[in-house]
Amino acid sequence: TKDHRDKVTGILKIASYYGISEDEIAVIGDSYNDIGMLSYFKESYCMSHAPNEVKSCAKYVVHSVAECISIIMNKELSN
């Protein structure tokens, strides 16, 4: 049976509880256990120090969480 404790399932359960749509979710990761999450969500960010296989699953590669937040904020301001 499928393990229902993965990151995507957890994030979607929390989002559903709070009425947050998938389009409002941004995720950031840096490890192999983040691949599913980075691949699933449209707004996915990976740290530059992560393995290449992990980086290839994300939409953006960033050097810091601050850079990630800056990209997200700039997108919001331009909308």
C-alpha positions as CSV (number, residue, x, y, z in Angstrom):
1,T,0.0,0.0,0.0
2,K,1.0,3.6,-0.6
3,D,2.6,5.3,2.4
4,H,0.4,8.3,3.1
5,R,3.0,10.2,5.1
6,D,4.9,11.7,2.2
7,K,5.5,15.4,1.9
8,V,3.0,16.0,-1.0
9,T,0.2,14.3,0.9
10,G,1.0,16.2,4.1
11,I,1.1,19.6,2.4
12,L,-2.1,18.9,0.5
13,K,-3.9,17.9,3.7
14,I,-2.8,21.0,5.5
15,A,-3.7,23.2,2.4
16,S,-7.2,21.6,2.2
17,Y,-7.8,22.2,5.9
18,Y,-7.0,25.9,5.5
19,G,-8.7,26.3,2.1
20,I,-5.4,26.9,0.2
21,S,-5.3,25.9,-3.4
22,E,-2.4,24.1,-5.0
23,D,-1.6,27.3,-7.1
24,E,-0.9,29.2,-3.8
25,I,1.7,26.7,-2.6
26,A,5.5,27.2,-3.0
27,V,7.9,24.5,-1.8
28,I,11.6,24.5,-1.3
29,G,13.9,21.5,-0.8
30,D,17.5,20.3,-1.1
31,S,17.5,16.5,-0.6
32,Y,16.4,13.3,-2.3
33,N,13.4,13.0,-0.1
34,D,12.1,16.3,-1.6
35,I,12.0,15.0,-5.2
36,G,8.3,14.1,-5.1
37,M,7.4,17.4,-3.6
38,L,9.5,19.4,-6.1
39,S,8.2,17.5,-9.0
40,Y,4.5,17.8,-7.9
41,F,4.1,21.5,-7.2
42,K,4.4,24.2,-9.9
43,E,6.2,26.7,-7.7
44,S,9.2,24.6,-6.6
45,Y,12.5,25.9,-5.5
46,C,15.7,23.9,-4.8
47,M,18.8,25.0,-3.0
48,S,21.9,25.3,-5.2
49,H,23.9,23.0,-3.0
50,A,21.5,20.1,-3.7
51,P,22.5,17.1,-5.8
52,N,21.9,17.6,-9.6
53,E,19.1,15.0,-9.6
54,V,17.2,17.0,-7.0
55,K,17.8,20.3,-8.7
56,S,16.5,19.0,-12.0
57,C,13.1,18.4,-10.4
58,A,12.6,22.0,-9.3
59,K,11.4,25.0,-11.4
60,Y,14.0,27.3,-9.8
61,V,17.4,26.8,-8.2
62,V,18.2,29.4,-5.6
63,H,21.2,30.1,-3.3
64,S,19.2,31.0,-0.2
65,V,15.7,31.0,1.3
66,A,15.8,34.8,1.0
67,E,16.3,34.5,-2.7
68,C,13.3,32.2,-2.9
69,I,11.1,34.6,-1.0
70,S,12.3,37.5,-3.2
71,I,11.3,35.7,-6.4
72,I,7.9,34.8,-4.9
73,M,7.3,38.4,-3.7
74,N,8.3,39.9,-7.1
75,K,5.9,37.6,-8.8
76,E,3.1,38.7,-6.5
77,L,3.9,42.4,-7.0
78,S,3.9,42.0,-10.8
79,N,0.4,40.3,-10.7
